[in-house]
Amino acid sequence: MSARQPVKPSDTKGGIQKQIQLPFKKAWQISLQGIRIRWMRSLITASGIFLGIAFFSFVRTAGLFPVDMSDKEAVAAANRQSWLAIMALLVCFVGIMNAMLMSVTERFKEIGTMKCLGALDNFVVKLFFIEAGLMGTLASLFGWVLGWLIMVLLHLATKGIEGMATSFWAGSLRELVLSVAIGVVITLLAAVPPARRAAKMPPVAALRSEI
């Protein structure tokens, strides 16, 4: 029996290189699959930013209607609502981070398997950022629609179409872009600690974990 030929370092390096250089399309597919498999966890995570952006949109849409600046009570109420909207977004940030940390815990074995197959740390981080970006975009968009719609219906019921001029619709479009941008940024920032934890996880320790 002939002796087994030793593997050249260059061949080994080339093999690992092929394993770790996965295209963005593959990361996208894995992220979508992860969301589908854990749709309940993804729904809980997205619901936080959805409700936060809905309240933020409600407050910002109210500011698009004319306000009598001489009415101190109305101005004070608007300021209070603005602060409440900011606090709601901060609470969403903490909630999303906690939900994604739990997601990392549930995926110990999956992450360990990918890293054993040669996935680099930045690839694991990319997976979590793609998932966070998708959930943040969709949840922020639907949240803005809900907040905007509730505020508009309340205004129509109390004051009719007064104040709904061209400037209102242009302002609504600006608020849509702002709300989605804020929602995505908050979601991505909240995903940083969970993504770093997943990337730094030793593969063997992850495979041995029992959830």
KAUR-V67662 format. One line per field, one symbol per residue. ss: DSSP state (@ for helix, = for strand, . for the rest). phi: phi as a letter, one per 20 degrees, with the letter a starting at -180 (. if undefined). burial: # if it has 16 or more other C-alpha atoms within 10 Angstrom, else .. A space follows every 50 residues. Layout:
# KAUR-V67662
ss = ???
phi = ???
burial = ???
This chain:
# KAUR-V67662
ss = ........@@@@@@@@@@@@...@@@@@@@@@@@@@@.@@@@@@@@@@@@ @@@@@@@@@@@@.........@@@@@@@@@@@@@@@@@@@@@@@@@@@@@ @@@@@@.@@@@@@@@@....@@@@@@@@@@@@@@@@@@@@@@@@@@@@@@ @@@@@@@@@......@@@@@@@@@@@@@@@@@@@@@@@@@@@@@@@@@@. ..@@@@@@...
phi = .fffffefgffffffffffeeeffgffffffffffffdffffffffffff fffffffgffffffefcfffefffffffffffffffffffffgfffffff ffffffdgffffffffeoffgfffffffffffffffffffffffgfffff fffffffdcmefneefffffffffffffffffffffffffefgffffffe ffgffffefdd
burial = ...................#......#...##.##.....##..###### ############.##............#..##..#..##..##.###### #.###.###.#####..####.############################ ##..#............#...#..##..#################..##. ..#..##....
